[in-house]
Amino acid sequence: MDPPSDIASLPLKVQLFFATLGTPGKPGTLVHYEASTGNLMAYLWPVNHRQDRIPPALFSCYRSKHHFRNPNCFCPLQTGDLMNKEAAVFMPMQGPFKYQYIATCATDECPFIAPLYFFYHLPDAFIRYYPRRIDGDPGPSPILHISEI
């Protein structure tokens, strides 16, 4: 059996495995689902004007002042919807990620979950400075997880 010509031809779960965990010599990266293309995409971690990464604890503040979105969850993949669905970023008070910032499906309708602290420290993460919002633009409403409502 010949190896696949590229990672995009592999089943989505296999793509997700290699993208997240990486391969020998190449660390993994945080990926999310881009509904408009129907593909997993590398998530572009937000940075400030000095190229310092924004810690997950400050995502909400950064999101209110910049044209930045949290990672997208996998709901559109399950529903066939062409609209991205932003994940909630929060710190759960119980469970396996207790007291750690995670990005997860805001409504718990899909299995998307990303331990952000792990990806925050990866040396070769994809980054982006997101443009600031204009004065007076309050930004989007916060994305709350169903457990926070």
N, C-alpha and C positions, 0 to 999 in steps of 0.2 A: 504494500500500500504506500503510495507516494505521500509525502508530507503536504499539508495545505499550502497553497501559494501565499496566503497572507492570513493574519489573525482574524480578519473580518469574515473569512469563510468558515470559521469554526463555530460550533454552537455557542449561543450567548453565555451559557454557564461556564464554558471552557474559556471564552474570552475574558470573562469577569475574573476567573481564577488567576490567569496569567497576568492580567493588568493589575490586579490588587496585590498579589504576592510577588510578582516579578519572576525573573528567571536568573540562573547563575550569571553573575556579572552585571545584571541590570535590576535595580530595586523596583519594587512595584510603585504604583501611583493610584491616587484616588480617582475613580471613574464614576460617571453618572450617565443617565440615559438622556439623550437628546431626541425628543419626539419628532422634531421636524425632519431629521435625517434617518431616524430609526436605528441609530447606532449608539454604542457606548463611546463616550468621549472622555479624554483626560480632563479632570476638573482643574480649572486655573485658580490656584490659591491666591487670595488677595494680599497685596503688599502696599506699603505706604510709599510716599515719594522718595524715600531713601532705599527702597527695595527690601525693607524689613518685612517679614511675614506678619500678618495680622493673626494674633492668637484666637482660637475658637471662642473664647470668652468675650471677645470684642466684635464678633461677626454682626450682631444685631445693631450695634452703634455704627459700624462701618457701613452696613447696609442702608441705614437711614441717611447717611451723608454722601454715599457714592452709588453709582449705577452698578450695583453688585447684587448677585443672587446667591442664595445657598445652593448646595448641590441639588440636582433633580432626583426624585425617587423613580422607582420602576413602574408606578401605576399606569402611565400611558402605554407601556409595553403590554400590560395585561388587558387593558380596555380597548386598545387600538386608537385612543384619543391622540390628536396631533398637538395638543397643548402640553407643555412641560408642567410638572407639578413640583414645586419647591419643597424640599425636605425641611423639617423642623430641626433646629440646632439648639440643644439644651443639655443639661446635666441631670440624669436620672438620680433619684435618691435610693433606688434599690435595684437589684438584678446584677447581671455580670459586668455592667459598665457603670456601676454605682460610683458617683462623684467624678465621672469622666465625661467630657463633652463629646457628644455623638451627633451625627446627622442621621435622621431616620424618617421614614414616612410619617407625616403629621397625623394621618388618620389610621395608621397601622393596617392599611389595606394591601401593602406589598412588603416583601422581605428586605427592602433597602435599609441597611444600617452601616454606618462608617464610624469607627472610633477615631475622631479627628485628631486627638493628641498624637497618635501614631503617625499619621500623615503629615502633621505639622512639623515633625522633626526629620522627615526624610530629606536627605541632602539635595537630591536632584528633582524636587517637585516642580511641576509646571506652575509658573506664577504670572500674575498680571496686576498692573495698577489700573484700577477702575476709575473712570472720570468722576469728579465730584458733581453732586447735584447743584443746581443753581440756588441762590439764596431764596428762601421762601418755600422751596419744595420740601414738604415734610417727609417724603419718601414713602415707601409702601408700609402697610400695616405689618406688625410682627407676625411671623409664622409660629403658631403655638402647637405643641404636640397635644394630642387628645388627653393625655394624662395631666396636662397643665390647665385644662379648662374647668 
